[in-house]
Amino acid sequence: RDPKLRRVMLKEWVAIESDSVQPVPHFRQELSRMMAVAADTLQRLGAHVASVDMGSQQLPDGQSLPIPPVILAELGNDPTKATVCFYGHLDVQPADRADGWLTDPYMLTEVDGKLYGRGATDNKGPVLAWINAVSAFRALEQDLPVNVKFIIEGMEEAGSVALEELMEKEKDRFFSGVDCVVISDNLWISKRKPAVTYGTRGNSYFTVEVKCRDQDFHSGTFGGILHEPMADLVALLGSLVDPSGHILVPGIYDEVAPLTEEEVNTYKAIDLDLEEYRNSSQVATFLFDTKEEILMHLWRYPSLSIHGIEGAFDEPGAKTVIPGRVIGKFSIRLVPHMNVSVVEKQVTQHLEDVFSKRNSSNKMVVSMALGLHPWIANINNTQYIAAKRAIRTVFGTDPDMIRDGSTIPITKMFQDIVHKSVVMIPLGAVDDGEHSQNEKINRWNYIEGTKLFAAFFFEMAQLH
């Protein structure tokens, strides 16, 4: 056996504290070490590996921190074969034992077939499963049925800093011969039934500021003679959505894609135990009663959520303060075929209309802090057929065809910048707890996921 093909252990990767969220030199050093370890692993497989220097990141407090390199790796360049590219990230969310972890988050710990550790499912486990699938062909001295490429980054949890520029630069080079991109950075909707994801919602994040003055007021001295900014803001936020979850911004539903019969049947086929879902969510009652309605309102209809108020008094105890300036924060999850700039205009117009009717002397400013488009793929494309066939081979069942209610900007980037179609093949179960305490991946998911990727290579080769 070739010593270069030493088995890479998930525990070794989990042990590296590759936190990209906390802007601390120690974590940036760990991130660079993580990327170097991954580059070395790919080189041992025989891949041609480039570690692209991404420069540094200027932070608001004035400090400058290095951005970890992005790995571009390729294995095989046979023009008669399909070329599949895998995107993954090796940075993680912050984790601390004191936050409620039952085990050390950076020490992979197995309990009842569950592998606990930060990054186990998001996203170190799936990246290694892809590498292990490639490694299996190497160990058996078999030719890979496809050409394989990797793009692996270390800043996904911090917004994929500088990645877009790299993709623009490489679209006609590294990505030129790619037939499809595989992302495995989300979860099944079930604990045991695999899924393929073909859409995600976008996100428009808004702030609305109401200001009388920069200083707060004493309510005994000023209460009763002011237009209070908090009262204005509460009225504005209360005008956005009704108790049934329906968004009240005029025109917001105009561009939402119409529901087709084929789509309704897709929802009917999905394996979701509503009772178990309710219990695991610890929610007494949802807004909707049926599986189909719940899934549609998570995936194919927009939703509006109010997140918080900056400048409000939120400490324990009683403080008789009138905030002089408050900022409300809310977001709208967007769906096909909603347009970010149209939504921005609709929301701004609505809040201006509501505010003008209050005849307040305060100043109101609406800003869209973030605008990310939704993504949807054609499930009849080659890579979706290949993914379904591979799942049938490995798991003996057809997958749930699902969307993701959250936003995964990288999918849209591949589609819009690189002009490559994307398939999302999650490996993790619904209860893996990505971003949460006690994140895990099941041993079964990790091993079967590796087989799934190998089967996917075969199916892509056949369809090619």
Steps between C-alpha positions, in 0.01 A plus 500: 500500500631843404607686818377822338145366532507511881140517619403853600309501825209733560620537860825659375310761303247571777791555743607811304317806639429655160254765623460774236232697686708634789757746357791383714858431376505157674198377302637639173823303562289187561310568177822524301618175662168334408534604137862379490397160641224471236739599219748237617224236511401576140861499380546153652205388286694614195293812439649812346446753781517879500465691829385843390614792716191707584676795662374655821175623650465851639272501804292795627722536810802565276674165538602298196478121501614253235231325294576127484596373152241340273591154368448428131583135431451270201540131441480374144457698176367240258293696243277196439385493864253715690657748742335544840604774739443485876464817706555481875622711790721412796426794730255458786271698728629590849482218757578488871440226755353764733223576248329170582700241309492159668845419358805700389383652166847457350540137599294267281306279744285202403186426704243246373619526140498880505828686438489823702729793416497848350510470121406130500201565274566866402711447296814295579321162496351543149830638360683194635228267369567634149878461551446147637292408195783613270754325725310168471558492123866581557539226764341245264726624219192573292458790262257766618192486276499882485744788526475653847557858614486657845446859607540519877488822699548606862269802539149372421366562851626860475338571163751340258724807506666569160372173346282671240801681348693171478208329325482786247874460436483121461173461308677449165795309649442266794123475444504493119458124450277433802170322423341553840573618853410292807441667836442298815446776755148441625289225658229246421149578621487154658716297739526196269382589149752669267419816309608706202464880523404704196420845638570751777330820608676834468507770766441875520611634839366842600559758768251779577629781719272745684679791663401795712849574637817304583445506880229314690227683695364464855134399476406708807643814342402442137230230500178633349645787295705307239448287195687208653729319252423160654124547453559594135728201447262251663222627269727463197609147590140405584391605151720245323335163563163375627438228765470229230850577366367683191731787399309830484736688266294581186612313187741269683336181366462623140812328364483177703513202261157337455443159656487209254336160542837328449643704788208411730568130434866550594392630842260209548783248446727652767553298817414734787340389826316816607458388860869417539594825324283700741637320805866532397442871425339545845221705338143456625326597175615598152312746280397217265355154556623288211844380396458653154401845630786508749760402242368747245515786750854400595628468145288649221326798665672807647504560874564809711673480838561779751838454666552773756526864600831678549501787749210366708536437874534121530672445836331344805324740737288812451657801332269788410673594180369622165755395236592799283599288203403142418573265210269213413638198315299264282551282195300347217591155368463527123382233257498464119432731317522788747753772422713653778486859373122484443450369855719783635278760329178333617611481864635857505180637343281309745689623809502858372121483450441360851736754657345798321157411641638531855584870446811450711769768523768229523727403211470155342764332281452157334809310379547160341815361661511179296338375181550138396305343214318165524636201307313221322624226267339283233455155660501337156865598443760222467651548846159463667427178311848374601446596866161323511643184343799499737270538802286212376815285465641578846184550710246290308247785488414808298613822668282776640520786249528800729579868512673686781317783675823681579748671267814335361652781288768280342238312293390819326866604454579182306188544290543872425879552491641167382186398305512146636201303621499395864365197682484490878548151641478522879646222715386610846177408680245760606610480866874562439488843665721699263599836660361370831638339814576128467529504121541146366494278196380140527768240426246339262444826308874562471579151366195469274563856381846399384345210304240740359766729354680202342169380348433855377832493308387180322157640417643827364741297285214288358279801424794681340 
